[in-house]
């Protein structure tokens, strides 16, 4: 039972950090393409 709780907590932390990384990456990509492509 204890192991399941620990695994769940770790999984939540991994998912949260993954979401944060994806948002940062998305912002960087949009910033890059905004520079390359003409602004709408």
Jmol script that loads the backbone (N, CA, C; Angstrom):
load data "model"
ATOM      1  N   UNK A   1       0.841  -1.211   0.000  1.00  0.00           N
ATOM      2  CA  UNK A   1       0.000   0.000   0.000  1.00  0.00           C
ATOM      3  C   UNK A   1       0.868   1.250   0.000  1.00  0.00           C
ATOM      4  N   UNK A   2       1.889   1.251   0.833  1.00  0.00           N
ATOM      5  CA  UNK A   2       2.784   2.421   0.925  1.00  0.00           C
ATOM      6  C   UNK A   2       3.451   2.695  -0.431  1.00  0.00           C
ATOM      7  N   UNK A   3       3.879   1.641  -1.085  1.00  0.00           N
ATOM      8  CA  UNK A   3       4.564   1.798  -2.371  1.00  0.00           C
ATOM      9  C   UNK A   3       3.629   2.431  -3.404  1.00  0.00           C
ATOM     10  N   UNK A   4       2.368   2.082  -3.378  1.00  0.00           N
ATOM     11  CA  UNK A   4       1.415   2.649  -4.328  1.00  0.00           C
ATOM     12  C   UNK A   4       1.279   4.153  -4.135  1.00  0.00           C
ATOM     13  N   UNK A   5       1.218   4.587  -2.872  1.00  0.00           N
ATOM     14  CA  UNK A   5       1.093   6.022  -2.586  1.00  0.00           C
ATOM     15  C   UNK A   5       2.332   6.762  -3.078  1.00  0.00           C
ATOM     16  N   UNK A   6       3.493   6.214  -2.798  1.00  0.00           N
ATOM     17  CA  UNK A   6       4.750   6.850  -3.230  1.00  0.00           C
ATOM     18  C   UNK A   6       4.811   6.921  -4.756  1.00  0.00           C
ATOM     19  N   UNK A   7       4.428   5.837  -5.425  1.00  0.00           N
ATOM     20  CA  UNK A   7       4.436   5.810  -6.892  1.00  0.00           C
ATOM     21  C   UNK A   7       3.475   6.851  -7.450  1.00  0.00           C
ATOM     22  N   UNK A   8       2.305   6.991  -6.820  1.00  0.00           N
ATOM     23  CA  UNK A   8       1.310   7.960  -7.287  1.00  0.00           C
ATOM     24  C   UNK A   8       1.848   9.381  -7.145  1.00  0.00           C
ATOM     25  N   UNK A   9       2.493   9.660  -6.015  1.00  0.00           N
ATOM     26  CA  UNK A   9       3.048  11.008  -5.785  1.00  0.00           C
ATOM     27  C   UNK A   9       4.133  11.309  -6.822  1.00  0.00           C
ATOM     28  N   UNK A  10       5.001  10.350  -7.067  1.00  0.00           N
ATOM     29  CA  UNK A  10       6.074  10.539  -8.054  1.00  0.00           C
ATOM     30  C   UNK A  10       5.478  10.772  -9.443  1.00  0.00           C
ATOM     31  N   UNK A  11       4.448   9.998  -9.770  1.00  0.00           N
ATOM     32  CA  UNK A  11       3.801  10.132 -11.076  1.00  0.00           C
ATOM     33  C   UNK A  11       3.216  11.529 -11.248  1.00  0.00           C
ATOM     34  N   UNK A  12       2.572  12.040 -10.200  1.00  0.00           N
ATOM     35  CA  UNK A  12       1.991  13.386 -10.260  1.00  0.00           C
ATOM     36  C   UNK A  12       3.088  14.420 -10.486  1.00  0.00           C
ATOM     37  N   UNK A  13       4.198  14.299  -9.752  1.00  0.00           N
ATOM     38  CA  UNK A  13       5.295  15.260  -9.923  1.00  0.00           C
ATOM     39  C   UNK A  13       5.858  15.205 -11.340  1.00  0.00           C
ATOM     40  N   UNK A  14       6.017  14.002 -11.870  1.00  0.00           N
ATOM     41  CA  UNK A  14       6.553  13.847 -13.229  1.00  0.00           C
ATOM     42  C   UNK A  14       5.611  14.486 -14.246  1.00  0.00           C
ATOM     43  N   UNK A  15       4.312  14.245 -14.097  1.00  0.00           N
ATOM     44  CA  UNK A  15       3.344  14.813 -15.036  1.00  0.00           C
ATOM     45  C   UNK A  15       3.349  16.339 -14.965  1.00  0.00           C
ATOM     46  N   UNK A  16       3.386  16.880 -13.745  1.00  0.00           N
ATOM     47  CA  UNK A  16       3.378  18.337 -13.599  1.00  0.00           C
ATOM     48  C   UNK A  16       4.620  18.951 -14.241  1.00  0.00           C
ATOM     49  N   UNK A  17       5.782  18.374 -13.992  1.00  0.00           N
ATOM     50  CA  UNK A  17       7.011  18.918 -14.576  1.00  0.00           C
ATOM     51  C   UNK A  17       6.991  18.763 -16.095  1.00  0.00           C
ATOM     52  N   UNK A  18       6.422  17.669 -16.591  1.00  0.00           N
ATOM     53  CA  UNK A  18       6.343  17.456 -18.043  1.00  0.00           C
ATOM     54  C   UNK A  18       5.463  18.526 -18.684  1.00  0.00           C
ATOM     55  N   UNK A  19       4.333  18.830 -18.036  1.00  0.00           N
ATOM     56  CA  UNK A  19       3.432  19.862 -18.556  1.00  0.00           C
ATOM     57  C   UNK A  19       4.146  21.204 -18.580  1.00  0.00           C
ATOM     58  N   UNK A  20       4.897  21.516 -17.527  1.00  0.00           N
ATOM     59  CA  UNK A  20       5.620  22.783 -17.462  1.00  0.00           C
ATOM     60  C   UNK A  20       6.647  22.865 -18.589  1.00  0.00           C
ATOM     61  N   UNK A  21       7.367  21.777 -18.806  1.00  0.00           N
ATOM     62  CA  UNK A  21       8.391  21.741 -19.863  1.00  0.00           C
ATOM     63  C   UNK A  21       7.747  21.941 -21.233  1.00  0.00           C
ATOM     64  N   UNK A  22       6.629  21.267 -21.467  1.00  0.00           N
ATOM     65  CA  UNK A  22       5.942  21.394 -22.755  1.00  0.00           C
ATOM     66  C   UNK A  22       5.479  22.829 -22.979  1.00  0.00           C
ATOM     67  N   UNK A  23       4.938  23.477 -21.942  1.00  0.00           N
ATOM     68  CA  UNK A  23       4.486  24.869 -22.081  1.00  0.00           C
ATOM     69  C   UNK A  23       5.669  25.787 -22.405  1.00  0.00           C
ATOM     70  N   UNK A  24       6.796  25.591 -21.723  1.00  0.00           N
ATOM     71  CA  UNK A  24       7.989  26.405 -21.997  1.00  0.00           C
ATOM     72  C   UNK A  24       8.449  26.180 -23.435  1.00  0.00           C
ATOM     73  N   UNK A  25       8.483  24.907 -23.865  1.00  0.00           N
ATOM     74  CA  UNK A  25       8.925  24.573 -25.214  1.00  0.00           C
ATOM     75  C   UNK A  25       7.995  25.195 -26.243  1.00  0.00           C
ATOM     76  N   UNK A  26       6.678  25.111 -25.965  1.00  0.00           N
ATOM     77  CA  UNK A  26       5.690  25.668 -26.884  1.00  0.00           C
ATOM     78  C   UNK A  26       5.895  27.182 -27.013  1.00  0.00           C
ATOM     79  N   UNK A  27       6.121  27.851 -25.870  1.00  0.00           N
ATOM     80  CA  UNK A  27       6.340  29.295 -25.889  1.00  0.00           C
ATOM     81  C   UNK A  27       7.586  29.640 -26.695  1.00  0.00           C
ATOM     82  N   UNK A  28       8.642  28.844 -26.515  1.00  0.00           N
ATOM     83  CA  UNK A  28       9.893  29.084 -27.243  1.00  0.00           C
ATOM     84  C   UNK A  28       9.678  28.900 -28.745  1.00  0.00           C
ATOM     85  N   UNK A  29       8.934  27.855 -29.121  1.00  0.00           N
ATOM     86  CA  UNK A  29       8.680  27.594 -30.544  1.00  0.00           C
ATOM     87  C   UNK A  29       7.853  28.730 -31.144  1.00  0.00           C
ATOM     88  N   UNK A  30       6.819  29.156 -30.429  1.00  0.00           N
ATOM     89  CA  UNK A  30       5.976  30.248 -30.923  1.00  0.00           C
ATOM     90  C   UNK A  30       6.816  31.528 -31.061  1.00  0.00           C
ATOM     91  N   UNK A  31       7.680  31.775 -30.062  1.00  0.00           N
ATOM     92  CA  UNK A  31       8.546  32.955 -30.104  1.00  0.00           C
ATOM     93  C   UNK A  31       9.456  32.882 -31.329  1.00  0.00           C
ATOM     94  N   UNK A  32      10.039  31.703 -31.582  1.00  0.00           N
ATOM     95  CA  UNK A  32      10.932  31.509 -32.711  1.00  0.00           C
ATOM     96  C   UNK A  32      10.209  31.762 -34.033  1.00  0.00           C
ATOM     97  N   UNK A  33       9.051  31.084 -34.195  1.00  0.00           N
ATOM     98  CA  UNK A  33       8.315  31.223 -35.458  1.00  0.00           C
ATOM     99  C   UNK A  33       7.773  32.636 -35.614  1.00  0.00           C
ATOM    100  N   UNK A  34       7.463  33.281 -34.492  1.00  0.00           N
ATOM    101  CA  UNK A  34       6.989  34.668 -34.551  1.00  0.00           C
ATOM    102  C   UNK A  34       8.090  35.569 -35.101  1.00  0.00           C
ATOM    103  N   UNK A  35       9.335  35.212 -34.774  1.00  0.00           N
ATOM    104  CA  UNK A  35      10.475  35.981 -35.274  1.00  0.00           C
ATOM    105  C   UNK A  35      10.681  35.714 -36.760  1.00  0.00           C
ATOM    106  N   UNK A  36      10.582  34.434 -37.132  1.00  0.00           N
ATOM    107  CA  UNK A  36      10.873  34.041 -38.521  1.00  0.00           C
ATOM    108  C   UNK A  36       9.741  34.464 -39.457  1.00  0.00           C
ATOM    109  N   UNK A  37       8.514  34.092 -39.078  1.00  0.00           N
ATOM    110  CA  UNK A  37       7.376  34.433 -39.926  1.00  0.00           C
ATOM    111  C   UNK A  37       6.894  35.847 -39.638  1.00  0.00           C
ATOM    112  N   UNK A  38       6.342  36.516 -40.632  1.00  0.00           N
ATOM    113  CA  UNK A  38       5.810  37.858 -40.399  1.00  0.00           C
ATOM    114  C   UNK A  38       4.624  37.806 -39.439  1.00  0.00           C
ATOM    115  N   UNK A  39       4.543  38.786 -38.562  1.00  0.00           N
ATOM    116  CA  UNK A  39       3.445  38.827 -37.594  1.00  0.00           C
ATOM    117  C   UNK A  39       2.129  39.069 -38.294  1.00  0.00           C
ATOM    118  N   UNK A  40       1.085  38.403 -37.808  1.00  0.00           N
ATOM    119  CA  UNK A  40      -0.236  38.563 -38.419  1.00  0.00           C
ATOM    120  C   UNK A  40      -0.908  39.818 -37.888  1.00  0.00           C
TER     121      UNK A  40
END
end "model"
wireframe off; spacefill off
backbone 0.3
color backbone group
